[in-house]
Amino acid sequence: MTESIPPHPVLEEYYRVKADRQSFVDELFDGAARYYNHIGRMLDLGSGPMYRRQALQRAGLKPGMRLLDVATGTGLVARGGAEVLGDPRRVIGIDPNSGMLREARMALSGPLVRGRAEVLPFRSDSFDMLSMGFALRHVEDLEIAFDEYRRVLKPGGRLLLLEVSRPTSRIMRWVIRTHFQRVLPWLTRISTGNDPAGLLMRYYWDTIDRCVPPETILDVLRRNGFVDVTRRVYVGFLSEYVAAKPRRSVSADGEMRGIDAA
């Protein structure tokens, strides 16, 4: 049996045991959903839409493809995908939180589905690309999630995981920690009066600070059958994990067999 690999340990300052994590996260995002895009604009100073769109293009997204955006939230990455593809119907967003999906519906005309990364309600070999924007730290198990990602991708399909990684520089780590734990909660409180939104920023930093190292994420991707696994880093803390589902499968006798993309 494959060992369970959560993205970070139990954070007792927010919930006491692993079984309570999902209900805490659901309640937190539901409470902050209305203000999530406002927080995002304060966080990226308006550069987010361009960055997400370019990251999708760097990973290989092109018109004519079909994109699944996992943990779509308010649909920020999905919107970038719709711009690249030129057709919002070719982007499907999935998220476990009803509040976030309500916000996404205001900006997206493509399909939206409620569901979790570990149990994707789609047929195998369905998508040309799968994206996940800054939500890997909120899944329950990396092994299960990555196995599902590979399953729903077409042979040769691409995977893009965007994440904020713990900076190696002590100075940069102090700057980002201060921004997440002090500056953003303060700005959120005075601009929205929403307590869950401020708490979300502090929780974000703690999941970033205690997340498994990038090497573990890369290793789990490879163990789950992905190839061409790489990580690109921008400004010292923005990670783009890119990988592909093999175009060929291994038969029971070890022979490589070709697979035509659906």
ChimeraX commands (.cxc) that place a marker at each C-alpha (Angstrom):
marker #1 position 0.00,0.00,0.00 radius 0.5
marker #1 position 1.33,3.44,-0.97 radius 0.5
marker #1 position 2.33,5.68,1.93 radius 0.5
marker #1 position 0.06,8.67,2.50 radius 0.5
marker #1 position 1.80,11.98,1.88 radius 0.5
marker #1 position -0.10,15.05,3.09 radius 0.5
marker #1 position 1.25,18.38,1.80 radius 0.5
marker #1 position 1.96,19.55,5.35 radius 0.5
marker #1 position 1.60,18.24,8.92 radius 0.5
marker #1 position -1.36,18.92,11.19 radius 0.5
marker #1 position -1.42,22.62,12.11 radius 0.5
marker #1 position -2.71,22.47,15.67 radius 0.5
marker #1 position -3.13,26.23,15.95 radius 0.5
marker #1 position -6.00,25.90,13.44 radius 0.5
marker #1 position -7.36,22.36,13.92 radius 0.5
marker #1 position -6.48,19.63,16.38 radius 0.5
marker #1 position -6.35,16.41,14.31 radius 0.5
marker #1 position -6.04,15.48,10.64 radius 0.5
marker #1 position -9.72,14.51,10.44 radius 0.5
marker #1 position -10.70,18.11,11.24 radius 0.5
marker #1 position -8.56,19.72,8.53 radius 0.5
marker #1 position -11.03,19.54,5.66 radius 0.5
marker #1 position -13.96,20.98,7.60 radius 0.5
marker #1 position -11.73,23.82,8.84 radius 0.5
marker #1 position -10.52,24.61,5.30 radius 0.5
marker #1 position -14.05,24.43,3.88 radius 0.5
marker #1 position -15.41,26.83,6.50 radius 0.5
marker #1 position -12.47,29.19,6.08 radius 0.5
marker #1 position -12.80,29.44,2.29 radius 0.5
marker #1 position -16.57,29.68,2.46 radius 0.5
marker #1 position -16.31,32.62,4.85 radius 0.5
marker #1 position -13.67,34.39,2.75 radius 0.5
marker #1 position -15.06,33.60,-0.73 radius 0.5
marker #1 position -16.74,36.97,-1.26 radius 0.5
marker #1 position -13.46,38.80,-0.65 radius 0.5
marker #1 position -11.03,36.33,-2.18 radius 0.5
marker #1 position -10.44,38.24,-5.43 radius 0.5
marker #1 position -9.99,41.47,-3.51 radius 0.5
marker #1 position -7.29,39.81,-1.40 radius 0.5
marker #1 position -5.66,38.42,-4.53 radius 0.5
marker #1 position -5.35,41.87,-6.07 radius 0.5
marker #1 position -3.65,43.15,-2.92 radius 0.5
marker #1 position -1.36,40.14,-2.95 radius 0.5
marker #1 position -0.16,40.27,-6.57 radius 0.5
marker #1 position -0.62,44.02,-7.17 radius 0.5
marker #1 position -2.67,43.31,-10.28 radius 0.5
marker #1 position -0.08,41.16,-12.05 radius 0.5
marker #1 position -1.88,37.88,-11.39 radius 0.5
marker #1 position -3.97,37.58,-14.58 radius 0.5
marker #1 position -0.95,38.07,-16.86 radius 0.5
marker #1 position 1.20,35.67,-14.83 radius 0.5
marker #1 position -1.41,32.90,-14.81 radius 0.5
marker #1 position -2.04,33.25,-18.53 radius 0.5
marker #1 position 1.67,33.14,-19.36 radius 0.5
marker #1 position 2.27,30.18,-17.03 radius 0.5
marker #1 position -0.41,28.20,-18.86 radius 0.5
marker #1 position 1.18,29.06,-22.19 radius 0.5
marker #1 position 4.65,28.11,-20.93 radius 0.5
marker #1 position 3.22,24.73,-19.87 radius 0.5
marker #1 position 1.90,24.15,-23.39 radius 0.5
marker #1 position -1.74,25.25,-23.39 radius 0.5
marker #1 position -2.92,26.05,-26.94 radius 0.5
marker #1 position -6.22,26.71,-28.70 radius 0.5
marker #1 position -8.16,23.54,-29.36 radius 0.5
marker #1 position -7.12,21.87,-26.11 radius 0.5
marker #1 position -9.42,20.95,-23.22 radius 0.5
marker #1 position -8.37,22.19,-19.76 radius 0.5
marker #1 position -9.39,20.95,-16.31 radius 0.5
marker #1 position -8.69,23.49,-13.55 radius 0.5
marker #1 position -8.65,21.67,-10.19 radius 0.5
marker #1 position -9.41,23.67,-7.01 radius 0.5
marker #1 position -10.51,26.45,-9.32 radius 0.5
marker #1 position -11.67,28.64,-6.43 radius 0.5
marker #1 position -13.06,31.87,-7.87 radius 0.5
marker #1 position -11.86,30.81,-11.31 radius 0.5
marker #1 position -8.70,32.88,-11.63 radius 0.5
marker #1 position -6.61,30.25,-13.45 radius 0.5
marker #1 position -9.65,29.07,-15.41 radius 0.5
marker #1 position -10.14,32.61,-16.72 radius 0.5
marker #1 position -6.57,32.67,-17.95 radius 0.5
marker #1 position -7.15,29.32,-19.63 radius 0.5
marker #1 position -10.30,30.58,-21.36 radius 0.5
marker #1 position -8.34,33.56,-22.70 radius 0.5
marker #1 position -5.61,31.34,-24.12 radius 0.5
marker #1 position -8.05,28.84,-25.62 radius 0.5
marker #1 position -10.45,31.46,-26.91 radius 0.5
marker #1 position -13.42,29.33,-25.84 radius 0.5
marker #1 position -14.63,29.20,-22.20 radius 0.5
marker #1 position -16.51,25.97,-22.92 radius 0.5
marker #1 position -13.19,24.15,-23.25 radius 0.5
marker #1 position -12.32,24.91,-19.61 radius 0.5
marker #1 position -13.89,22.95,-16.74 radius 0.5
marker #1 position -13.40,24.19,-13.19 radius 0.5
marker #1 position -13.81,21.94,-10.16 radius 0.5
marker #1 position -13.71,22.96,-6.50 radius 0.5
marker #1 position -15.02,21.49,-3.21 radius 0.5
marker #1 position -16.33,24.80,-1.88 radius 0.5
marker #1 position -19.77,26.10,-2.85 radius 0.5
marker #1 position -18.96,29.67,-1.82 radius 0.5
marker #1 position -15.93,29.83,-4.09 radius 0.5
marker #1 position -17.90,28.32,-6.98 radius 0.5
marker #1 position -20.60,30.99,-6.57 radius 0.5
marker #1 position -17.94,33.64,-7.02 radius 0.5
marker #1 position -16.46,31.79,-9.99 radius 0.5
marker #1 position -19.83,31.66,-11.72 radius 0.5
marker #1 position -19.93,35.47,-11.83 radius 0.5
marker #1 position -16.89,35.52,-14.13 radius 0.5
marker #1 position -16.97,32.16,-15.94 radius 0.5
marker #1 position -19.44,30.88,-18.50 radius 0.5
marker #1 position -17.84,27.44,-18.83 radius 0.5
marker #1 position -18.76,24.31,-16.82 radius 0.5
marker #1 position -18.18,24.32,-13.05 radius 0.5
marker #1 position -18.32,21.18,-10.92 radius 0.5
marker #1 position -18.22,20.65,-7.17 radius 0.5
marker #1 position -15.68,17.99,-6.20 radius 0.5
marker #1 position -12.28,17.21,-4.72 radius 0.5
marker #1 position -8.89,16.60,-6.26 radius 0.5
marker #1 position -8.67,13.10,-4.81 radius 0.5
marker #1 position -11.91,11.90,-6.46 radius 0.5
marker #1 position -12.31,13.59,-9.84 radius 0.5
marker #1 position -15.73,12.85,-11.40 radius 0.5
marker #1 position -14.41,12.56,-14.96 radius 0.5
marker #1 position -13.58,9.75,-17.35 radius 0.5
marker #1 position -10.00,8.64,-17.81 radius 0.5
marker #1 position -8.03,10.19,-20.69 radius 0.5
marker #1 position -10.33,13.23,-20.94 radius 0.5
marker #1 position -8.18,16.38,-20.80 radius 0.5
marker #1 position -5.22,17.83,-22.69 radius 0.5
marker #1 position -4.05,19.79,-19.65 radius 0.5
marker #1 position -4.76,19.91,-15.93 radius 0.5
marker #1 position -3.94,23.01,-13.88 radius 0.5
marker #1 position -4.00,23.77,-10.18 radius 0.5
marker #1 position -3.34,27.29,-8.96 radius 0.5
marker #1 position -1.87,27.75,-5.47 radius 0.5
marker #1 position -4.02,25.04,-3.91 radius 0.5
marker #1 position -1.75,22.01,-3.71 radius 0.5
marker #1 position -1.24,22.71,0.01 radius 0.5
marker #1 position -4.95,22.11,0.59 radius 0.5
marker #1 position -5.31,18.57,-0.78 radius 0.5
marker #1 position -5.43,15.67,1.65 radius 0.5
marker #1 position -2.92,13.35,0.01 radius 0.5
marker #1 position -0.43,14.08,-2.77 radius 0.5
marker #1 position -0.20,10.44,-3.87 radius 0.5
marker #1 position -3.95,10.09,-4.37 radius 0.5
marker #1 position -4.34,13.49,-6.02 radius 0.5
marker #1 position -1.49,12.95,-8.49 radius 0.5
marker #1 position -2.79,9.49,-9.37 radius 0.5
marker #1 position -6.16,11.06,-10.22 radius 0.5
marker #1 position -4.50,13.82,-12.24 radius 0.5
marker #1 position -2.65,11.29,-14.37 radius 0.5
marker #1 position -5.81,9.21,-14.83 radius 0.5
marker #1 position -7.95,12.02,-16.28 radius 0.5
marker #1 position -5.24,13.37,-18.57 radius 0.5
marker #1 position -5.01,12.13,-22.14 radius 0.5
marker #1 position -1.80,10.31,-23.12 radius 0.5
marker #1 position 0.73,13.09,-23.64 radius 0.5
marker #1 position -1.43,15.50,-21.60 radius 0.5
marker #1 position 0.27,18.24,-19.61 radius 0.5
marker #1 position 0.13,19.07,-15.89 radius 0.5
marker #1 position 0.74,22.52,-14.40 radius 0.5
marker #1 position 0.86,23.12,-10.63 radius 0.5
marker #1 position 1.36,26.72,-9.50 radius 0.5
marker #1 position 2.52,27.14,-5.91 radius 0.5
marker #1 position 4.11,29.56,-3.48 radius 0.5
marker #1 position 7.17,27.79,-2.09 radius 0.5
marker #1 position 9.07,28.55,1.10 radius 0.5
marker #1 position 11.93,30.88,0.04 radius 0.5
marker #1 position 15.46,29.65,0.71 radius 0.5
marker #1 position 16.61,33.20,1.49 radius 0.5
marker #1 position 16.08,34.13,5.14 radius 0.5
marker #1 position 15.47,37.77,4.19 radius 0.5
marker #1 position 12.90,36.87,1.54 radius 0.5
marker #1 position 11.26,34.44,3.99 radius 0.5
marker #1 position 10.95,37.20,6.60 radius 0.5
marker #1 position 9.48,39.61,4.03 radius 0.5
marker #1 position 6.85,37.15,2.80 radius 0.5
marker #1 position 5.99,35.93,6.31 radius 0.5
marker #1 position 5.49,39.52,7.49 radius 0.5
marker #1 position 3.37,40.28,4.43 radius 0.5
marker #1 position 1.11,37.26,4.93 radius 0.5
marker #1 position 0.86,37.32,8.71 radius 0.5
marker #1 position 0.74,41.03,9.42 radius 0.5
marker #1 position 0.32,43.33,6.40 radius 0.5
marker #1 position -2.34,41.42,4.45 radius 0.5
marker #1 position -4.52,40.56,7.48 radius 0.5
marker #1 position -4.43,44.23,8.52 radius 0.5
marker #1 position -5.28,45.47,5.00 radius 0.5
marker #1 position -8.01,42.86,4.72 radius 0.5
marker #1 position -9.53,43.80,8.05 radius 0.5
marker #1 position -9.72,47.52,7.31 radius 0.5
marker #1 position -10.91,47.07,3.70 radius 0.5
marker #1 position -13.46,44.27,4.20 radius 0.5
marker #1 position -14.08,43.81,7.93 radius 0.5
marker #1 position -14.06,40.07,7.20 radius 0.5
marker #1 position -12.34,37.97,9.87 radius 0.5
marker #1 position -12.12,34.71,7.83 radius 0.5
marker #1 position -10.32,36.58,5.04 radius 0.5
marker #1 position -7.65,37.81,7.45 radius 0.5
marker #1 position -7.32,34.38,9.02 radius 0.5
marker #1 position -6.96,32.84,5.56 radius 0.5
marker #1 position -3.82,34.88,4.88 radius 0.5
marker #1 position -2.20,33.77,8.14 radius 0.5
marker #1 position -3.15,30.16,7.42 radius 0.5
marker #1 position -1.71,30.51,3.91 radius 0.5
marker #1 position 1.70,31.40,5.27 radius 0.5
marker #1 position 1.75,28.53,7.76 radius 0.5
marker #1 position 0.88,26.03,5.00 radius 0.5
marker #1 position 3.63,27.53,2.83 radius 0.5
marker #1 position 6.19,27.51,5.63 radius 0.5
marker #1 position 5.49,23.89,6.62 radius 0.5
marker #1 position 4.76,22.41,3.20 radius 0.5
marker #1 position 6.75,19.41,2.06 radius 0.5
marker #1 position 9.86,20.48,0.09 radius 0.5
marker #1 position 9.71,20.83,-3.70 radius 0.5
marker #1 position 11.87,17.71,-4.05 radius 0.5
marker #1 position 9.12,15.65,-2.44 radius 0.5
marker #1 position 6.50,17.01,-4.82 radius 0.5
marker #1 position 8.72,16.22,-7.82 radius 0.5
marker #1 position 9.40,12.72,-6.50 radius 0.5
marker #1 position 5.71,11.94,-5.92 radius 0.5
marker #1 position 4.89,13.13,-9.44 radius 0.5
marker #1 position 7.49,10.75,-10.90 radius 0.5
marker #1 position 6.32,7.86,-8.71 radius 0.5
marker #1 position 2.81,8.36,-10.02 radius 0.5
marker #1 position 3.86,7.88,-13.61 radius 0.5
marker #1 position 4.51,11.43,-14.81 radius 0.5
marker #1 position 7.44,12.15,-17.12 radius 0.5
marker #1 position 9.34,15.32,-18.09 radius 0.5
marker #1 position 8.86,16.50,-14.50 radius 0.5
marker #1 position 10.39,19.92,-13.89 radius 0.5
marker #1 position 10.11,22.89,-11.55 radius 0.5
marker #1 position 10.60,26.49,-12.61 radius 0.5
marker #1 position 11.08,29.17,-9.95 radius 0.5
marker #1 position 10.31,32.87,-10.34 radius 0.5
marker #1 position 11.27,35.72,-7.97 radius 0.5
marker #1 position 12.55,33.16,-5.48 radius 0.5
marker #1 position 9.22,31.70,-4.35 radius 0.5
marker #1 position 6.75,31.20,-7.23 radius 0.5
marker #1 position 7.01,27.56,-8.33 radius 0.5
marker #1 position 5.67,26.11,-11.56 radius 0.5
marker #1 position 5.66,22.30,-11.50 radius 0.5
marker #1 position 5.25,20.97,-15.03 radius 0.5
marker #1 position 4.91,17.31,-16.05 radius 0.5
marker #1 position 3.33,15.09,-18.69 radius 0.5
marker #1 position 1.43,11.85,-18.85 radius 0.5
marker #1 position 3.40,9.36,-20.99 radius 0.5
marker #1 position 2.21,8.82,-24.55 radius 0.5
marker #1 position 3.03,5.14,-24.23 radius 0.5
marker #1 position 2.04,2.58,-21.62 radius 0.5
marker #1 position 3.91,-0.39,-20.19 radius 0.5
marker #1 position 2.19,-3.74,-20.68 radius 0.5
marker #1 position 2.21,-6.58,-18.15 radius 0.5
marker #1 position 5.22,-8.15,-19.91 radius 0.5
marker #1 position 7.15,-4.86,-19.76 radius 0.5
marker #1 position 6.73,-4.01,-23.45 radius 0.5
marker #1 position 6.11,-0.38,-24.37 radius 0.5
marker #1 position 2.90,0.08,-26.32 radius 0.5
marker #1 position 1.77,3.19,-28.18 radius 0.5
marker #1 position -1.45,4.97,-27.21 radius 0.5
marker #1 position -3.32,7.33,-29.49 radius 0.5
marker #1 position -4.64,10.43,-27.78 radius 0.5
marker #1 position -8.42,10.56,-27.64 radius 0.5
marker link #1:1,2 radius 0.2
marker link #1:2,3 radius 0.2
marker link #1:3,4 radius 0.2
marker link #1:4,5 radius 0.2
marker link #1:5,6 radius 0.2
marker link #1:6,7 radius 0.2
marker link #1:7,8 radius 0.2
marker link #1:8,9 radius 0.2
marker link #1:9,10 radius 0.2
marker link #1:10,11 radius 0.2
marker link #1:11,12 radius 0.2
marker link #1:12,13 radius 0.2
marker link #1:13,14 radius 0.2
marker link #1:14,15 radius 0.2
marker link #1:15,16 radius 0.2
marker link #1:16,17 radius 0.2
marker link #1:17,18 radius 0.2
marker link #1:18,19 radius 0.2
marker link #1:19,20 radius 0.2
marker link #1:20,21 radius 0.2
marker link #1:21,22 radius 0.2
marker link #1:22,23 radius 0.2
marker link #1:23,24 radius 0.2
marker link #1:24,25 radius 0.2
marker link #1:25,26 radius 0.2
marker link #1:26,27 radius 0.2
marker link #1:27,28 radius 0.2
marker link #1:28,29 radius 0.2
marker link #1:29,30 radius 0.2
marker link #1:30,31 radius 0.2
marker link #1:31,32 radius 0.2
marker link #1:32,33 radius 0.2
marker link #1:33,34 radius 0.2
marker link #1:34,35 radius 0.2
marker link #1:35,36 radius 0.2
marker link #1:36,37 radius 0.2
marker link #1:37,38 radius 0.2
marker link #1:38,39 radius 0.2
marker link #1:39,40 radius 0.2
marker link #1:40,41 radius 0.2
marker link #1:41,42 radius 0.2
marker link #1:42,43 radius 0.2
marker link #1:43,44 radius 0.2
marker link #1:44,45 radius 0.2
marker link #1:45,46 radius 0.2
marker link #1:46,47 radius 0.2
marker link #1:47,48 radius 0.2
marker link #1:48,49 radius 0.2
marker link #1:49,50 radius 0.2
marker link #1:50,51 radius 0.2
marker link #1:51,52 radius 0.2
marker link #1:52,53 radius 0.2
marker link #1:53,54 radius 0.2
marker link #1:54,55 radius 0.2
marker link #1:55,56 radius 0.2
marker link #1:56,57 radius 0.2
marker link #1:57,58 radius 0.2
marker link #1:58,59 radius 0.2
marker link #1:59,60 radius 0.2
marker link #1:60,61 radius 0.2
marker link #1:61,62 radius 0.2
marker link #1:62,63 radius 0.2
marker link #1:63,64 radius 0.2
marker link #1:64,65 radius 0.2
marker link #1:65,66 radius 0.2
marker link #1:66,67 radius 0.2
marker link #1:67,68 radius 0.2
marker link #1:68,69 radius 0.2
marker link #1:69,70 radius 0.2
marker link #1:70,71 radius 0.2
marker link #1:71,72 radius 0.2
marker link #1:72,73 radius 0.2
marker link #1:73,74 radius 0.2
marker link #1:74,75 radius 0.2
marker link #1:75,76 radius 0.2
marker link #1:76,77 radius 0.2
marker link #1:77,78 radius 0.2
marker link #1:78,79 radius 0.2
marker link #1:79,80 radius 0.2
marker link #1:80,81 radius 0.2
marker link #1:81,82 radius 0.2
marker link #1:82,83 radius 0.2
marker link #1:83,84 radius 0.2
marker link #1:84,85 radius 0.2
marker link #1:85,86 radius 0.2
marker link #1:86,87 radius 0.2
marker link #1:87,88 radius 0.2
marker link #1:88,89 radius 0.2
marker link #1:89,90 radius 0.2
marker link #1:90,91 radius 0.2
marker link #1:91,92 radius 0.2
marker link #1:92,93 radius 0.2
marker link #1:93,94 radius 0.2
marker link #1:94,95 radius 0.2
marker link #1:95,96 radius 0.2
marker link #1:96,97 radius 0.2
marker link #1:97,98 radius 0.2
marker link #1:98,99 radius 0.2
marker link #1:99,100 radius 0.2
marker link #1:100,101 radius 0.2
marker link #1:101,102 radius 0.2
marker link #1:102,103 radius 0.2
marker link #1:103,104 radius 0.2
marker link #1:104,105 radius 0.2
marker link #1:105,106 radius 0.2
marker link #1:106,107 radius 0.2
marker link #1:107,108 radius 0.2
marker link #1:108,109 radius 0.2
marker link #1:109,110 radius 0.2
marker link #1:110,111 radius 0.2
marker link #1:111,112 radius 0.2
marker link #1:112,113 radius 0.2
marker link #1:113,114 radius 0.2
marker link #1:114,115 radius 0.2
marker link #1:115,116 radius 0.2
marker link #1:116,117 radius 0.2
marker link #1:117,118 radius 0.2
marker link #1:118,119 radius 0.2
marker link #1:119,120 radius 0.2
marker link #1:120,121 radius 0.2
marker link #1:121,122 radius 0.2
marker link #1:122,123 radius 0.2
marker link #1:123,124 radius 0.2
marker link #1:124,125 radius 0.2
marker link #1:125,126 radius 0.2
marker link #1:126,127 radius 0.2
marker link #1:127,128 radius 0.2
marker link #1:128,129 radius 0.2
marker link #1:129,130 radius 0.2
marker link #1:130,131 radius 0.2
marker link #1:131,132 radius 0.2
marker link #1:132,133 radius 0.2
marker link #1:133,134 radius 0.2
marker link #1:134,135 radius 0.2
marker link #1:135,136 radius 0.2
marker link #1:136,137 radius 0.2
marker link #1:137,138 radius 0.2
marker link #1:138,139 radius 0.2
marker link #1:139,140 radius 0.2
marker link #1:140,141 radius 0.2
marker link #1:141,142 radius 0.2
marker link #1:142,143 radius 0.2
marker link #1:143,144 radius 0.2
marker link #1:144,145 radius 0.2
marker link #1:145,146 radius 0.2
marker link #1:146,147 radius 0.2
marker link #1:147,148 radius 0.2
marker link #1:148,149 radius 0.2
marker link #1:149,150 radius 0.2
marker link #1:150,151 radius 0.2
marker link #1:151,152 radius 0.2
marker link #1:152,153 radius 0.2
marker link #1:153,154 radius 0.2
marker link #1:154,155 radius 0.2
marker link #1:155,156 radius 0.2
marker link #1:156,157 radius 0.2
marker link #1:157,158 radius 0.2
marker link #1:158,159 radius 0.2
marker link #1:159,160 radius 0.2
marker link #1:160,161 radius 0.2
marker link #1:161,162 radius 0.2
marker link #1:162,163 radius 0.2
marker link #1:163,164 radius 0.2
marker link #1:164,165 radius 0.2
marker link #1:165,166 radius 0.2
marker link #1:166,167 radius 0.2
marker link #1:167,168 radius 0.2
marker link #1:168,169 radius 0.2
marker link #1:169,170 radius 0.2
marker link #1:170,171 radius 0.2
marker link #1:171,172 radius 0.2
marker link #1:172,173 radius 0.2
marker link #1:173,174 radius 0.2
marker link #1:174,175 radius 0.2
marker link #1:175,176 radius 0.2
marker link #1:176,177 radius 0.2
marker link #1:177,178 radius 0.2
marker link #1:178,179 radius 0.2
marker link #1:179,180 radius 0.2
marker link #1:180,181 radius 0.2
marker link #1:181,182 radius 0.2
marker link #1:182,183 radius 0.2
marker link #1:183,184 radius 0.2
marker link #1:184,185 radius 0.2
marker link #1:185,186 radius 0.2
marker link #1:186,187 radius 0.2
marker link #1:187,188 radius 0.2
marker link #1:188,189 radius 0.2
marker link #1:189,190 radius 0.2
marker link #1:190,191 radius 0.2
marker link #1:191,192 radius 0.2
marker link #1:192,193 radius 0.2
marker link #1:193,194 radius 0.2
marker link #1:194,195 radius 0.2
marker link #1:195,196 radius 0.2
marker link #1:196,197 radius 0.2
marker link #1:197,198 radius 0.2
marker link #1:198,199 radius 0.2
marker link #1:199,200 radius 0.2
marker link #1:200,201 radius 0.2
marker link #1:201,202 radius 0.2
marker link #1:202,203 radius 0.2
marker link #1:203,204 radius 0.2
marker link #1:204,205 radius 0.2
marker link #1:205,206 radius 0.2
marker link #1:206,207 radius 0.2
marker link #1:207,208 radius 0.2
marker link #1:208,209 radius 0.2
marker link #1:209,210 radius 0.2
marker link #1:210,211 radius 0.2
marker link #1:211,212 radius 0.2
marker link #1:212,213 radius 0.2
marker link #1:213,214 radius 0.2
marker link #1:214,215 radius 0.2
marker link #1:215,216 radius 0.2
marker link #1:216,217 radius 0.2
marker link #1:217,218 radius 0.2
marker link #1:218,219 radius 0.2
marker link #1:219,220 radius 0.2
marker link #1:220,221 radius 0.2
marker link #1:221,222 radius 0.2
marker link #1:222,223 radius 0.2
marker link #1:223,224 radius 0.2
marker link #1:224,225 radius 0.2
marker link #1:225,226 radius 0.2
marker link #1:226,227 radius 0.2
marker link #1:227,228 radius 0.2
marker link #1:228,229 radius 0.2
marker link #1:229,230 radius 0.2
marker link #1:230,231 radius 0.2
marker link #1:231,232 radius 0.2
marker link #1:232,233 radius 0.2
marker link #1:233,234 radius 0.2
marker link #1:234,235 radius 0.2
marker link #1:235,236 radius 0.2
marker link #1:236,237 radius 0.2
marker link #1:237,238 radius 0.2
marker link #1:238,239 radius 0.2
marker link #1:239,240 radius 0.2
marker link #1:240,241 radius 0.2
marker link #1:241,242 radius 0.2
marker link #1:242,243 radius 0.2
marker link #1:243,244 radius 0.2
marker link #1:244,245 radius 0.2
marker link #1:245,246 radius 0.2
marker link #1:246,247 radius 0.2
marker link #1:247,248 radius 0.2
marker link #1:248,249 radius 0.2
marker link #1:249,250 radius 0.2
marker link #1:250,251 radius 0.2
marker link #1:251,252 radius 0.2
marker link #1:252,253 radius 0.2
marker link #1:253,254 radius 0.2
marker link #1:254,255 radius 0.2
marker link #1:255,256 radius 0.2
marker link #1:256,257 radius 0.2
marker link #1:257,258 radius 0.2
marker link #1:258,259 radius 0.2
marker link #1:259,260 radius 0.2
marker link #1:260,261 radius 0.2
marker link #1:261,262 radius 0.2
view
